[in-house]
C-alpha cells in the first residue's frame, strides 16, 4: 500500500449513538471497539451517517475527542469538518488537528451552495489551514451540487488534498475523475455501498461505508478479494447485498441505526427531522441482520 494513502479498503462512517436524546459516549466507544475488532481500516466521525447537522458544536468536538482517544492510533480517524461555512470548517478542522485526528473529510457546501470557483477557493482555504490530509466529499443527492471532474483535478494538485469520497453514484463520473487525476497521487473512495465492487475494479481504493457499521470485516474481505484478483469477489459481494439493501430502505442513517441499536450501541433514536422506521419496516431490517449474522440466507 502506498504510504500516502490514508487507508485502503473499508472505512466506516460511524453512527452517533443516542440515549434519551443525549450522545451516548459509552456506546460510541463500544461501537469503535467492535469496528476495530472486525477489521475496519478507518473510522469517519461526524459524517452524514453520524447525523452531524443535528450535533451541537460541543457534541461534535467531544465526539472527535472521544473517537481519537478511543482509537488510540490503531486505525486512522477521519474528522468530518466540512460545513457550508468556510470559516466554521476551518475552526473545526484546526481543532481536529489539535486533538490528533489523522485526516479531514470536507463535504461540499449545502443550501447556500457555490459555483465551481467558490468550491475551489472554499476547499483550498480549509486545506491551507492545517497540515492534515483532506478527503473531499461529493454527494450531490444530499447537497444539491457537485464537484465537477475538472475542479477535482485542480484541487488534486493541492499538497494536502489527497482523496475524494465519490457518492455521485455514476461510474462515468468516477472514470473521468480517475483519468483526470492519474498524474497525481490522488485516491478515490466510493461513498455508495452498492457500487463498491465495480468502483474498486475501476481503480478505487476502497469504500466509506454505511453498512460497514455492522459488517466491516465482510466488506474488507470483499475488497481484498478484488485487489488480489480473486475470481469469487463478485460472489462474495453479492452475498452482502441483502444487508446493503436493508440499510437503503429509508433515508440514511434511519435503517442502519436500527441495526446498531440491536447490537447494543445506544437506543434506536434519531434526531429530528429524522424519525425511526415504522414497525413493519423495522422488523424486516432487524430480521435481515439476524439472518445474515446467523448465516441463514438461502
C-alpha positions as CSV (number, residue, x, y, z in Angstrom):
1,X,0.0,0.0,0.0
2,X,1.2,3.5,-0.9
3,X,2.3,5.2,2.3
4,X,0.5,8.3,1.2
5,X,-2.9,6.6,1.2
6,X,-4.8,7.4,4.4
7,X,-6.4,3.9,4.3
8,X,-7.1,1.2,1.8
9,X,-10.3,-0.9,2.0
10,X,-13.2,-0.2,4.3
11,X,-13.7,3.0,6.2
12,X,-16.9,3.3,8.2
13,X,-18.9,6.5,8.6
14,X,-19.8,5.7,12.2
15,X,-23.2,6.4,13.6
16,X,-23.7,8.7,16.6
17,X,-25.5,6.6,19.4
18,X,-28.2,8.4,21.3
19,X,-29.8,7.6,24.6
20,X,-32.6,9.8,25.8
21,X,-31.6,12.4,23.1
22,X,-28.1,12.7,24.5
23,X,-25.0,11.4,22.8
24,X,-24.1,8.1,24.4
25,X,-20.3,8.2,24.6
26,X,-20.1,4.8,26.3
27,X,-22.0,3.2,23.4
28,X,-19.8,5.2,20.9
29,X,-16.6,3.7,22.5
30,X,-18.2,0.3,22.4
31,X,-19.0,0.6,18.7
32,X,-15.5,1.8,17.9
33,X,-14.1,-1.4,19.6
34,X,-16.5,-3.5,17.6
35,X,-15.3,-1.9,14.4
36,X,-11.7,-2.3,15.1
37,X,-12.2,-5.9,16.3
38,X,-13.9,-6.6,12.9
39,X,-11.1,-5.3,10.7
40,X,-12.2,-1.8,9.9
41,X,-9.5,0.2,8.2
42,X,-10.6,3.7,9.1
43,X,-13.3,5.4,11.1
44,X,-15.0,8.6,10.0
45,X,-16.5,10.7,12.8
46,X,-19.2,13.4,12.3
47,X,-20.2,12.4,8.8
48,X,-23.7,12.3,7.4
49,X,-24.3,8.9,8.9
50,X,-23.3,10.4,12.3
51,X,-26.2,12.9,12.0
52,X,-23.6,15.8,12.0
53,X,-26.1,18.5,11.0
54,X,-28.0,17.9,14.3
55,X,-25.0,17.9,16.6
56,X,-24.1,20.9,18.7
57,X,-20.6,22.3,18.4
58,X,-19.7,20.9,21.8
59,X,-21.1,17.4,20.8
60,X,-19.2,17.4,17.5
61,X,-15.9,18.3,19.3
62,X,-16.4,15.8,22.1
63,X,-17.2,13.0,19.6
64,X,-14.0,13.8,17.8
65,X,-12.0,13.8,21.0
66,X,-13.5,10.6,22.3
67,X,-13.1,9.0,18.9
68,X,-9.4,9.9,18.6
69,X,-8.7,8.9,22.3
70,X,-10.5,5.6,22.0
71,X,-9.0,4.6,18.7
72,X,-5.6,5.4,20.1
73,X,-3.8,5.2,16.8
74,X,-5.0,1.7,15.9
75,X,-6.6,2.9,12.7
76,X,-6.9,6.4,11.1
77,X,-9.6,8.7,12.4
78,X,-11.0,11.0,9.7
79,X,-12.9,14.0,11.1
80,X,-15.9,15.3,9.2
81,X,-15.2,19.0,9.5
82,X,-16.9,20.3,6.3
83,X,-19.9,22.7,6.6
84,X,-21.4,25.3,4.3
85,X,-19.3,27.9,6.2
86,X,-15.7,28.2,5.2
87,X,-14.8,29.9,8.5
88,X,-16.6,27.3,10.6
89,X,-15.0,24.5,8.7
90,X,-11.5,26.0,9.3
91,X,-12.2,26.3,13.0
92,X,-13.3,22.7,13.4
93,X,-10.5,21.4,11.1
94,X,-7.9,23.2,13.3
95,X,-9.5,21.6,16.4
96,X,-9.4,18.1,14.7
97,X,-5.7,18.6,14.0
98,X,-5.0,19.7,17.6
99,X,-6.6,16.6,19.1
100,X,-4.8,14.2,16.8
101,X,-7.2,13.3,14.0
102,X,-5.4,11.7,11.1
103,X,-7.3,13.4,8.2
104,X,-10.3,15.7,7.4
105,X,-13.4,15.0,5.3
106,X,-14.9,18.1,3.7
107,X,-18.4,17.9,2.2
108,X,-19.4,20.4,-0.5
109,X,-21.3,23.4,0.9
110,X,-25.1,22.8,1.0
111,X,-28.0,25.2,0.8
112,X,-26.0,28.3,0.0
113,X,-24.1,26.1,-2.4
114,X,-21.5,27.7,-4.7
115,X,-20.1,27.8,-8.2
116,X,-17.0,25.8,-9.1
117,X,-14.7,28.8,-8.5
118,X,-16.2,29.2,-5.0
119,X,-15.8,25.4,-4.4
120,X,-12.1,25.6,-5.3
121,X,-11.5,28.5,-3.0
122,X,-13.5,27.0,-0.2
123,X,-11.7,23.7,-0.2
124,X,-8.3,25.3,-0.8
125,X,-8.6,27.7,2.1
126,X,-9.6,24.9,4.5
127,X,-6.8,22.7,3.2
128,X,-4.3,25.6,3.8
129,X,-5.4,25.9,7.4
130,X,-3.8,22.6,8.7
131,X,-1.3,20.1,7.7
132,X,-3.8,17.2,7.7
133,X,-4.6,15.3,4.5
134,X,-8.0,16.2,3.1
135,X,-10.7,13.9,1.7
136,X,-13.2,15.8,-0.5
137,X,-16.8,14.6,-0.2
138,X,-19.0,14.8,-3.3
139,X,-22.6,13.8,-2.6
140,X,-24.9,15.9,-4.9
141,X,-28.0,13.9,-3.8
142,X,-27.6,15.5,-0.3
143,X,-26.1,18.9,-1.1
144,X,-27.7,19.9,-4.4
145,X,-24.4,20.5,-6.1
146,X,-21.4,18.5,-7.4
147,X,-17.6,18.9,-7.7
148,X,-17.1,18.8,-11.4
149,X,-14.3,16.5,-12.6
150,X,-12.1,19.4,-13.8
151,X,-12.4,21.0,-10.4
152,X,-11.4,17.8,-8.7
153,X,-8.4,17.7,-10.9
154,X,-7.4,21.2,-10.0
155,X,-7.9,20.5,-6.3
156,X,-5.9,17.3,-6.5
157,X,-2.8,19.4,-7.1
158,X,-3.0,20.9,-3.6
159,X,-0.4,19.1,-1.4
160,X,-3.0,18.4,1.3
161,X,-5.9,17.3,-0.8
162,X,-5.3,13.6,-1.4
163,X,-8.6,11.9,-1.9
164,X,-12.3,12.0,-2.9
165,X,-15.2,10.3,-1.4
166,X,-17.3,9.8,-4.5
167,X,-21.0,9.4,-3.7
168,X,-22.2,10.6,-7.1
169,X,-23.4,7.1,-8.0
170,X,-22.4,7.4,-11.6
171,X,-19.3,5.4,-12.6
172,X,-18.8,7.5,-15.7
173,X,-18.0,10.4,-13.3
174,X,-15.7,8.1,-11.4
175,X,-13.9,7.1,-14.6
176,X,-13.5,10.7,-15.7
177,X,-12.0,11.8,-12.3
178,X,-9.7,8.8,-12.3
179,X,-8.4,9.8,-15.7
180,X,-8.0,13.5,-14.9
181,X,-6.1,12.8,-11.7
182,X,-4.0,10.0,-13.0
183,X,-0.9,12.2,-12.9
184,X,-1.4,12.9,-9.2
185,X,-1.1,10.7,-6.1
186,X,-4.9,11.1,-5.6
187,X,-7.2,8.4,-4.3
188,X,-10.9,7.7,-4.8
189,X,-13.1,6.0,-2.3
190,X,-16.7,5.0,-3.1
191,X,-19.4,6.6,-1.0
192,X,-22.0,4.1,-2.1
193,X,-22.2,0.6,-0.6
194,X,-24.0,-0.8,-3.6
195,X,-21.4,0.1,-6.2
196,X,-18.3,-0.9,-4.2
197,X,-17.3,-3.9,-6.3
198,X,-17.5,-2.1,-9.7
199,X,-15.9,1.0,-8.2
200,X,-12.9,-0.8,-6.8
201,X,-12.4,-2.8,-10.0
202,X,-12.1,0.6,-11.8
203,X,-9.2,1.6,-9.5
204,X,-10.9,2.9,-6.4
205,X,-9.0,2.2,-3.2
206,X,-12.0,1.4,-1.0
207,X,-15.3,2.4,0.4
208,X,-16.5,4.8,3.1
209,X,-19.4,2.7,4.2
210,X,-22.8,2.9,5.9
211,X,-23.5,-0.9,6.2
212,X,-19.9,-1.2,7.4
213,X,-21.2,-0.1,10.8
214,X,-22.4,-3.7,11.1
215,X,-20.2,-5.8,8.7
216,X,-16.8,-4.1,8.2
217,X,-14.9,-7.4,8.2
218,X,-17.1,-8.9,5.4
219,X,-16.7,-5.8,3.3
220,X,-12.9,-5.8,3.9
221,X,-12.7,-9.4,2.7
222,X,-14.5,-8.4,-0.5
223,X,-12.1,-5.5,-1.1
224,X,-9.1,-7.8,-0.6
225,X,-10.6,-10.3,-3.0
226,X,-11.0,-7.6,-5.6
227,X,-7.4,-6.3,-5.0
228,X,-6.0,-9.8,-5.3
229,X,-7.9,-10.6,-8.5
230,X,-9.8,-13.5,-6.8
231,X,-12.5,-15.0,-9.1
232,X,-15.0,-15.1,-6.3
233,X,-15.0,-11.4,-5.4
234,X,-18.4,-10.7,-7.1
235,X,-19.9,-13.7,-5.4
236,X,-18.7,-12.6,-2.0
237,X,-20.1,-9.1,-2.7
238,X,-23.4,-10.4,-3.9
239,X,-23.8,-12.3,-0.6
240,X,-23.7,-8.9,1.2
241,X,-26.5,-7.3,-0.9
242,X,-29.4,-8.2,1.5
243,X,-27.6,-6.1,4.1
244,X,-26.8,-3.3,1.7
245,X,-30.4,-3.2,0.5
246,X,-31.6,-3.2,4.1
247,X,-29.8,0.0,5.0
248,X,-31.2,1.7,1.9
249,X,-34.9,1.2,2.7
250,X,-35.2,4.7,4.1
251,X,-33.0,7.8,4.4
252,X,-29.6,7.2,5.9
253,X,-29.0,6.7,8.8
254,X,-32.5,5.7,9.8
255,X,-32.2,1.9,8.9
256,X,-28.6,1.4,10.0
257,X,-29.3,2.9,13.4
258,X,-31.9,0.2,13.9
259,X,-29.1,-2.3,13.4
260,X,-26.5,-0.6,15.6
261,X,-29.1,-0.3,18.3
262,X,-29.8,-4.0,18.0
263,X,-26.1,-4.6,18.5
264,X,-26.2,-2.6,21.7
265,X,-24.8,0.8,20.5
266,X,-27.3,3.2,22.0
267,X,-31.1,3.2,21.8
268,X,-32.9,3.3,18.5
269,X,-33.1,7.0,18.4
270,X,-32.5,9.7,15.8
271,X,-32.7,13.5,16.0
272,X,-35.5,15.3,14.2
273,X,-36.1,15.7,11.4
274,X,-35.2,12.0,11.1
275,X,-37.6,9.6,12.6
276,X,-37.4,5.8,13.2
277,X,-38.8,3.2,10.9
278,X,-42.4,2.1,11.1
279,X,-42.8,-1.2,12.9
280,X,-43.1,-3.4,9.9
281,X,-40.1,-2.0,8.1
282,X,-38.1,-2.0,11.4
283,X,-38.9,-5.7,11.9
284,X,-37.8,-6.5,8.4
285,X,-34.5,-4.7,8.8
286,X,-33.7,-6.4,12.1
287,X,-34.7,-9.8,10.7
288,X,-32.4,-9.3,7.7
289,X,-29.5,-8.5,10.0
290,X,-30.2,-11.5,12.3
291,X,-30.5,-13.9,9.3
292,X,-27.2,-12.6,7.9
293,X,-25.4,-12.9,11.2
294,X,-26.8,-16.5,11.6
295,X,-25.6,-17.3,8.0
296,X,-29.2,-18.4,7.2
297,X,-29.8,-16.6,3.9
298,X,-30.7,-19.2,1.2
